[in-house]
Amino acid sequence: MSSDRALKIGITCYPSIGGSGVVATTLGIELAQRGHEVHFISYERPFRLAADAARIYFHPVWINDYGLFKYPDYTLPLSVKMAEVSCKHQLDILHVHYAVPHATAAILACCMLPEDRRPRVVTTLHGTDTTLLGSDPGYGPAIRHALNQSAAVTTVSEFLKIETRRVIGFDGPIEVIHNFYEPRSPSRSREDTRRQLGLGDEVMILHVSNLRAVKRIHLLLETAARIRPRESFKLVILAGGSFAPFESEVRRLGLEDRIIVLEGVPEIEGYLKAADLGLITSETESFCLSILEAMYFACPSVATRVGGIPEVIQDGQTGVLVPSADPDHIARAVEKLIQDPSLRQELGRRAQGQAKENFSADVIVPRYEALYRRLFGLK
Ligand code: GMT
């Protein structure tokens, strides 16, 4: 293989709203723009993948509904499809995002293929595949096996690399390749979005997440309830999941007029542009893509100092890290930024600079390309 030949790369990820799917989809789009042939293999077309992109193909995995199974199985049909696509399109690389079940399915797919048709499997760990499932006795040994069999393993932060060693006991090489983000141009102006949200002079605080337990939405709401003066802000929540379980909490805290919830928003860029401040109260995060997304729009975040977040935010420089899960402490940090627009703007300006310098496609995608080529002994 010549060192500059385009590669044929299979990508498997979760196709719905979620950080690992966003990163994997954007990576595929960027790789195709750089001349590689990219084959997405999943149960649904990734939601950010345009139907007409050049050099990008989508291979759906059909999931059966056989009555004899109490629980439908995805891993086996996925592995069969991976083997089929690898063989037919002579894939060089099968890059799987999130270990369960993607890495195990990829290893099984390779076992089904003759040796000269096997793609090199690259596994990227994103977060709870290590921190939650890695410590589950029902998953941990299968994840460790898949990592041992992968040609390369990457994590999205130094934190996650350390956790993968500690939790899964994997001692092979791990390359840290941070997440990246490529903003699409918002279709609406900042003013239009703020008008649509009914915002006046209030500071717009933005929270974007899938609302899972690890995001500590109760702490987010408790924090919002303690921000003074209460008329100084509105908290806009872009929810990648149902907000219904939290509605009674909003009423209990008397936050009905302070919170706007939008579920399943496909284009977040308009809101990122309209926002003044991000707020993340997670229990853990391997990276937290939504902080990076906000940074690109010069919007600094207040976040709990957990997991890999300190690799994304430089405390006091590009955002604010709060070392405790005390809602009063977090609210005080938010109030400071509400009251000081010039500090907010300065943090936002630096955050945007850092995002472009360290976490852009131009910086990160070549690192994946270099990794792929190294697996073939190429520079
Ligand atoms: O691991 C998860 O909970 C899901 C995953 C996802 O698909 O959104 O989130 C993880 O991967 C993101 C992309 O790499 C990271 O930005 C998130 O921090 C990470 N979540 C956790 O570590 C809890």
Residues whose N, C-alpha, C, O or C-beta is under 5 A from the ligand:
A	BS01	GMT	G18 G19 S20 G21 H126 G127 T128 D129 V156 V214 T284 E285 S286 F287 C288 L289
